Amino acid sequence: MCGIFGIHGNEPDVSRLVYYGLWTLQHRGQENSGITCSNGKRIISHKGKGLVAHVYNEDDINKLKGHIAIGHNRYSTFGKTDIDHSQPVYYHQNTVALAHNGNLPVVTNLKKFLTREGVSTIGLNDSEMMLKSIEYWVVKGTPLPDAIRICFPLFTGAFSLLIMTKNELAAVRDRFGIRPLALGRLNGSYIFSSETCAFDAIGATYIRDVEPGEMVIVNKTGLHSFRLAEATLKLDTFELIYFARPDSILLGQSVYEVRKRLGSELAKEAKVTADIVIPVPDSAIPAATGYSEQSKIPLEHALVKNRYIHRTFIKPAQKQRTEGVRMKLNIISHVVKGKSVALVDDSIVRGTTSRRLAALIRACGAKEVHLLIPSPPVRYPDFYGIDTPKQSELVAANMSLAKLKDYIGVDTLQYL
């Protein structure tokens, strides 16, 4: 679920715009961040561990002078979470750099190709193997579009890619379009972003999505589109349910409005007697708004979020997730005391947040707690980019609805 952002521009300070783009995409990854750029003569890179605010200072951005730049916020699913696997991937041969949003659960053919050609794969993750395969052909003198075209069949899984050389920028999306990737313009520059909200942050205009199975090349002659595979759109719906920012556009629709409609539909299916509707901030606020408007039950923002705590779901360890929930949300107790509460959250994955919140709301004197989820149960692992590889971790896969209701500790549990 990483965030990627790239620019091919006509000015020497595009890295600063990438920096602003990465700020806007911080929600997509919080473990590492990096920017790689080219001034036409050489490729330079800066990467670090932690949030965008911690990784870069003014001197770092000033050193990244160039007309092409790509950036990456990392959310790890493959390989270690430390700086060893931070992106963009670049090996200092002044040849190719790559930023990857997605996950290749099967790298057998990719590894076979590299091994056959004498390229070691020891210690490499999926993103690094993709870079090595493209770099192999570019070093031999193969033009970047042809190198990508040759390697594309070796990439099995989810990938939205930004790939740059000293003079070109490529954007590539897998044939299912599992991860989002959008194209924009700003003052003659072409811009690519995981989400359209980052265009707004720098004053760019959203043009269209990079299509599934499409390769877009930007160079000194302009923008060129190539079809690498037949498109079979299967965008991960968790983007619409939880992950994307509400001010982004996916599938041509406002994420905010989609979530609001999910909540409205849930109100038709799950009619509960409650005094107030409370959203779990921030991702469930649009759905709770839709539920409140449809049900005529007043909305109260009784959960207060600590804005300085990272997203708990994407923390790598269960202990960190539990501690994060404890610090992340507090309840305005007098709002819920003596009330029957309809609590709206976007989904239930491991159940960590739901169980803790139900206990906190009851401890504040709520009469009843009804948990309403504007999405279906998450019962199966996702091998394409969300860190839920084990079905044993998914509570809805291992409990009936009645048992899950009791486990979380609520009076009602209703999914859309």
N, C-alpha and C positions, 0 to 999 in steps of 0.2 A: 504493500500500500504506500510505497514511497512517493515523494513529490519530486517532479522534474520540471525544469524551466530552462528554456534556451532562446537565444537571439542571434540572428544574422543581421547585422546592422550596417549603417553607413556613418557611424560615429565611433570614436576611439574609447568610449567609456561604457560599453554595454554591460560590463560586469556589475556595475552599480545597479543597473536595472534588474539583472538576475538576482542580485542580493535582495532587492525589494520583493521580487517574485517569490523567493524562498521564504521570506518573512511571512508572506500571505499563505504559503503552503506548509507552514510549520506543523499544522495539525496532522499532516500525512506521515510525519516521521520526525523523531526527536532524539535519535541516538548519535548520528553523525551528520555533518553537512559539508559540502564542498562546491567549489566553483573552478572550472577550467576554461581558459580562454586562449585565443590566438590573435596575434597582431599581423598575421600573414607570413611571418618569418619563423616564429617559434611558438610552441604551446607551453603555457605556464599554468600551474595549478596550486590551489590552496585548500586544504581540508583539515577538519578538526572534529573532536568528539564533543557532543552536546548540542545545545540549541543554537540557532542562527546568531542570536545575541552574544553567545559565548565564543563562537568560532572565529568571527571576523572583527577586526577593528579598522579604523580609517586607513592605516598604513597598508593593511592587507588588500583592501579594495583598490588603493592607488597603485599597487604593484601589478594588478590584474588588468593591464591596458590591452585592448584589442577590439576588433570589430565582430568577432564571433565568441560566444561564451555559452556554456551549459552549466547548470547547477543541479544539486541533488540533496534532498533531505532523506535520511535513511531510517527505514523501519525494517529491522532484520527478520528474515525467515529462513535464510540459507547461509550458513557460516557463522562465524563469531560476531558478536555485537561490537567489538572494539574497533579501533582505528584501522586495523589491518585490512578490513574489507569495506572501508568507506569509499564513497564515489564522489565525482565521476572516476571511473577506472582509467588510469593512465600510467604507462610504464616508461615515460621519459625518453622514448625514441623519437620524439618530435613528429609522430605519425598520426595516431588515432586516439581519441578519448571517447568514452561511452558512459551514459547515465541510463539506468534501467529501473523502471517501475513494473514490478510483477514477480513471477517466480517460475522457474522451469523445474517441475518435479522429476522429470526424466532427462538426463543429460548423456545417455548412453551413446547416441550417434555423434554428438558433439565431442565427447571425450575420445571416441574411436578415431575421428578425423584428426584431431590434434595429435594424438599419440602416433598415428600413422605418418604424420608429417614431421615428427621429431620434436613436437612442442610439449613440454612437461605440463601435466595438469595437477601435479601434487600441490595440495593446499589451496587450489582455486575454487571459488564458488561459481554459480551459474553465470552471473554477470561477467566475471573475469574471463570465463571460457568463451563467452560470446565475443568479447573484445579481442581476445587472442586469435579467434578464427578469422575475424574481419581484418585484423592487423596483418595476419599471415599473407593475405592476398594483396593488401595495399603496399606492403613492403616490396612485393614482387613487381610493383608497377601497375597493378590492376586499379582502374578508376573506382572511387568509393561506391557509386551506385551498383557497379558490377560485382564488387566484393560482397556487398550486402545481399544482392540477389543470389549469389552462389551459396552464401551461408544460411539464408533464410530457412530452407527446409530442415536444417539441423536444429533449429530452435523449437523445442516442443514444450508448450505451456503458455503462460501469460507474459506478454512483454509489450510495453510501450517504451520505445527507445529514442534517445537523442544521441547521435553519433557525429563527431566533428573531426575534421582534419584541419590543416593550417588555413584552408581556403573555402571549405564547404561545411554545410550543416545538413544532416539528414534526420528526419523523423520517421519512425517505423512503428507500425502497430500490428499485433498478431491478427490472424484472420477472424478470430471471434470478437475482437475488440473488448476483451475482458476488463482491461484497465483503460480509463479515459485518457484522451490526449487531444488538445484543441489547438487551433491555428488562429493567430491574430496579427494585426498590423499596427505599427506606430511610426509615423514620420518616415515612411519608406522602408522600415525594418520589418522583417518577418519574425514572429515570436511564437514559441510553442510552450504549452503549459499543461500540467495534469488537470488543472481546473480553471475555468474562465474567471473566477474571482480574482486571480492574480493579474489578469489583464486590466481589470478595473483599478487595481492598486497603482498601476503605472500610467494610466490614461490611454491604454491601448484599446483597439476595437476588435471584438470577437468576430471572426470571419466564418469559420466552420470547424467541424471536427476532422481530424485525420481519420480517414475511413479504415475499418478493419481490413487488414491485408494490403494496405497502401504504404508506399514509400514516397515521402516528399523530400526533394533535394533543393536546397537553396545555395546558390553560388553567385558569382558576379554577373551572370546572365539572367538571373531572376529565379523564380520558383518553378519547379518541374515535378509532376506527379507520375508515379509508375504503379501499376497494379502487380503485386507479387503473388497474391492468392485470392481466390473467390471469397467474398465477404459473407460471413455467417454470424451476424451480430448476437453476442451473448454477454452484454455488459453485466458485470457483477452487481446484482441488485442491492448488495450491502452498501454500495456507494450512495444509492438513493435513500436507503433506510437510515444510515448512520454516518458513513465516513466523510462524504463530501460536505463542504460548507454550504449552508442554506442559500447563500448568495451566488452560487454557481449554477450553470445551466448544463444539464445532462439530457441526452436524447432530445434536444430541442425544447426542453421544459425546465422551468424553474424548480430547483430542488426544494425550495421552501413550499411552493404550491403543491408539489407532489406529496410532501409529508403532511401538509395540512389536509389534503383530500384523504389520505390514509386514516387520519384521526377522525374525520367526518364519517367515513365508512364504518370505522370501529364503533362509533356511537350508535349506529343503526343495528349493529350485530350484538353489541355488549351493552345492554340497558341495565345500569346499576342505579340503586338509590344512594346518592351521595350528596353531601353539602357543598363540597368544593372539588375542583380538578386541580391537581398539582403536577406540573411537568418536571421531569428530571433534566436539569440543564446540561448542555445547551441543545443537544441534538433532538430531544423530544418536545421542545417548545412548540414548533409548528404543528405537530400532531395533536398535542394537548389543546392548542388553540382551536383546531378543527373539531376536536371532540367536544369542547366546551360550547362552541357556537351551535353545533348540531343538537346537543343534549339539553342546552339551556342551563347547564350547571355552571356557576361562576368559576372563573379561572383565578387561582391565587399562586403567585410565585413565592412559595413558602420555603423552597430549597435554595439556599444561597451557595454559590460556587466560589471556591477560592481560585482566582484566575491564575495563580502562580503554581498550581499543581498540574502536572502533566496528565494526559489522558490515561486512566487506569487500565483500560482494556488492553492497550498495546504495550504495557510493561512486560518484560520477558519472564519474570518470575511471579508465582502465585503470592509469595510473601509480600512482594512489592505492590501487587495489585490490592491486596487486603489493606495494607497500610495507606495506600493512596486513597481508597474510598473513605477511610476514617478521617483523613485530613482534607479531602476535596470538597465535601458537602456538609453544610450545617443547616439546621431546621429552625425557622422562626416559630418557636413552640406555641405562642399564644394564637397563632393562625390555625393550628391543627387541633388544639386541645378541645376535647368534647365533640369533635366533628367526625363525620363519616367521610373518608378521603378516597377519591379516585386518583390513584397515582399512575401517571402515564410515562412509560419508558419506551425507547425505540425498539429494543430487542432484549432477549435473555440469551447469553452465550454460556458462560460458566456459572452464573447465578450469584457471583460475589457481591456485586453492587445491589442487586434486588433484595437479597436476604438482609444485608446490612441496613439498607434504607427502611425496610419494613420494620425492623427492630427499633430503629431510631424514631420513626414516626409514632409507633406505639408507646415508646418511652416518654414521648412528649404529650401523651394523653389522648391520642386519637381514639375515637369510639370504634371505628372500623377502618380497614385498609383494603381497597380493591385495586389490584394491579392489572393494568390494561396495556396490552402490547400491540401496536399498530403494524405488526409484521408476523409472519408465520413462525412456528418453532424452528430453531436452528438444531437440526438433528444429525447433520452429516459434516465431516471434515472438509475444509477448503484447502486444497493443495496449490492454489494459484495466487497466494499473496496475503491472505489473512492468517495470523498465527494461531490456527486451531487445527493442528495436524492429528490430534488424538480424539477419537470419538468418545473415549471415556471421560474427557473433560467437558463434554457438552451435556448439561443437565437434562435438557429436553429429550436427549437420545436414551437416557437411562432411567427415566421416571415417567409414570403416567401423569396426566394433567392433575389428578387429585393428589398424588404423592408430591408433585412439584409444588403445588399450592401449599401443602403442609410444610414442606421443606423450607420454602421461602418465608412462610409465616404470615400469610394473608388470608382474608375472608373470601376473596374472589380472585381467580386468575383467568384472564380471557385474552386469547390471541385474536388477531384479525384473521 
